[in-house]
Amino acid sequence: QVQLVESGGGLVQPGGSLRLSCAASGFTFSNYYMNWVRQAPGKGLEWVSGITSGGTTYYTDSVKGRFTISRDNAKNTLYLQMNSLKPEDTALYYCTRGGGYWGQGTQVAVSS
C-alpha cells in the first residue's frame, strides 16, 4: 500500500533553516508528481511546492527563492529545503501524491 512518511520538522528561529524529508513506499516513486502542502494553525490547506517525475519544480509565490523541492528517486524520498524561515511558515507540512495520498505531516514552528 502507498505510504508517505514525513520527517525533519521542528522549532527554529526566524531566518533559520530546516530540511523536510518524505519517505515513499508502495508505489513507483519515480513515476509520480509529488507535492508539499501545509496547514497553518487555524487556517486552510495551502499548496507549497511540486516536482514532476522529470524534476521540474513549482512553488507558491510566498516561498520562491527560500524553499527548494527535490527528489532522490533511488532513495524514494522527497525533500523540501527551507531557508530564511519566517513565523508565517509555521504549519503542519504534508507530503502528497495524486490519488489522495497524504502523509501524517511534520510540524514546523518558526519562533524566537
C-alpha positions in Angstrom: 0.0 0.0 0.0 1.1 3.6 -0.6 2.9 5.1 2.4 4.3 8.6 2.8 6.2 9.4 6.0 7.4 12.9 6.6 10.2 13.9 9.0 12.5 16.8 9.7 10.2 19.3 11.3 11.0 21.2 14.5 11.3 24.5 16.2 13.6 27.1 14.5 14.3 30.8 14.9 13.3 33.2 12.2 15.9 33.2 9.5 16.8 29.6 10.2 16.7 26.5 8.0 15.1 23.1 8.1 15.1 20.2 5.6 11.9 18.1 5.4 12.0 14.6 4.1 9.2 12.3 2.9 10.0 8.6 2.6 7.7 7.0 0.0 6.8 3.3 -0.4 4.3 1.1 -2.0 4.4 2.6 -5.5 6.9 3.5 -8.2 8.0 6.8 -6.8 9.9 8.0 -9.8 6.8 7.9 -12.0 4.8 10.4 -9.9 4.4 14.1 -9.5 4.8 14.9 -5.8 3.8 17.9 -3.7 4.3 19.6 -0.3 1.2 21.1 1.2 0.9 22.9 4.5 -1.7 24.0 7.0 -1.0 26.8 9.4 -2.8 26.9 12.8 -6.4 27.9 12.3 -6.1 28.2 8.5 -6.9 26.1 5.4 -4.6 24.0 3.3 -2.0 25.7 1.2 -0.1 24.1 -1.7 3.6 25.0 -1.2 5.6 23.2 -4.0 5.5 20.4 -6.5 8.0 18.5 -8.6 7.4 16.4 -11.7 8.8 13.0 -12.3 11.4 14.6 -14.5 12.5 17.2 -11.9 10.6 20.3 -13.0 9.7 22.3 -9.9 6.9 24.7 -9.0 6.5 27.0 -6.0 3.8 29.2 -4.4 4.9 32.8 -4.6 5.4 33.2 -0.8 8.2 30.6 -0.7 10.0 31.3 -4.1 13.7 31.9 -3.5 13.6 30.5 0.0 12.4 26.9 -0.4 13.8 24.2 -2.7 12.0 21.0 -3.5 13.9 18.0 -4.7 13.7 14.2 -5.1 16.0 11.3 -4.9 14.3 8.6 -7.0 17.0 6.0 -5.9 16.0 6.5 -2.3 12.3 7.0 -2.9 12.5 10.3 -1.0 11.1 13.7 -1.5 12.7 16.8 0.2 11.9 20.3 1.0 14.9 22.6 1.9 13.5 25.6 3.7 15.8 28.6 4.2 15.2 32.1 5.6 12.2 30.8 7.5 9.6 33.3 8.7 7.0 33.0 11.5 4.3 32.7 8.8 5.9 29.5 7.6 4.7 27.8 10.9 2.5 25.0 9.8 2.0 21.2 9.6 3.7 20.2 6.4 2.4 17.3 4.4 3.9 15.3 1.5 1.2 14.3 -1.0 0.8 12.3 -4.2 -2.0 12.2 -6.7 -4.9 9.9 -5.9 -5.5 11.3 -2.5 -2.4 10.0 -0.7 -1.1 12.1 2.1 1.5 11.5 4.9 0.8 12.2 8.5 2.6 15.5 8.4 5.6 17.1 10.2 5.3 20.2 12.3 7.4 23.3 11.6 7.4 26.1 14.1 9.3 29.3 13.4 9.6 31.5 16.5 12.1 33.4 18.5 
